[in-house]
């Protein structure tokens, strides 16, 4: 990958990836369990963000604790596990709709102190991919892939969850480094999923379907068109639907996030991923001002992005 951004643009787009992630999470939260056609039209009253953002903040703190230099896998896994334990005991956590798999992984790590076995093997829910943005702000190349794998395994040990976390983190980093989000970039990620990233999962199929859907120029995301067709509750469909929205409405972050949220499924997770992808692509100026102006803990989120970038540099 060849970086086309200068350093100030890279920093702005990296900050936007984390901020737009939180904005998408917050926009999708009121729509998450709407199962009928009203999800397309009902008004959204912005409240607080959910566990998608909350776990991202804790993951970012673990990255900062690890510090600069090459990734030390076992130490990193332990630090992330400890961060997720703190997250599980945070008084805010019960109000953020935490996922059962994430809570189970954190509890197992707290008991056994082994990040390699704490994850739920049967679960490919989207909890592992929803929180990947901080990884992409610091790590690159092999360290990024390993960090994403470890972060996923702490809670979700299913091959699909690991593949989605790796592919999602790589996409955000690739967008930051190349300054582009297009079909060719997603196809490159698919080739890696078919090769060294393959864990026995099916996330490459989800991304292929996302590309195919995006060129159809439809007005609403088709939940069933992106495998496994469950509307983003599972990791492959969450990343696939977010990529489909980002490709389809690639020049309008606000519209893409809204379309990503107005699905019959995991609205906040799909919307936060779409926001992250387009924040990385378009920068902070593309985030609707009313979203940023009222974003809970906006300064803390932006400050975390800046601290992560400082660590990377």
ABEGO torsion letter per residue (X at the ends): XBBABBAAAAAAAAAAAAAAAAAAAAAAAAAAABABAAAAABBBBBBBBBAAAAAAAAAAAAAAAAEBEBBBAAAAAAAAAAAAAAAAABAAAAAAGBBAAAAAAAAAAAAAGBAAAABBAABABAAAAAAAAAAAAABBEAAAAAAAAAAAAAABABAAAAAAAAAAAAAAAAAAAAGBBBAAAAAAAAAAAABAABAGBAAAAAAAAAAAAAAAGBABBBAAABOAGAGGABAAAAAAAAAAAAAABAABAAAAAAAAABBBEBAAAAAAAAAAAAAAAAEAAABBAAAAAABBGAAAAAAAAAAAAAAAX
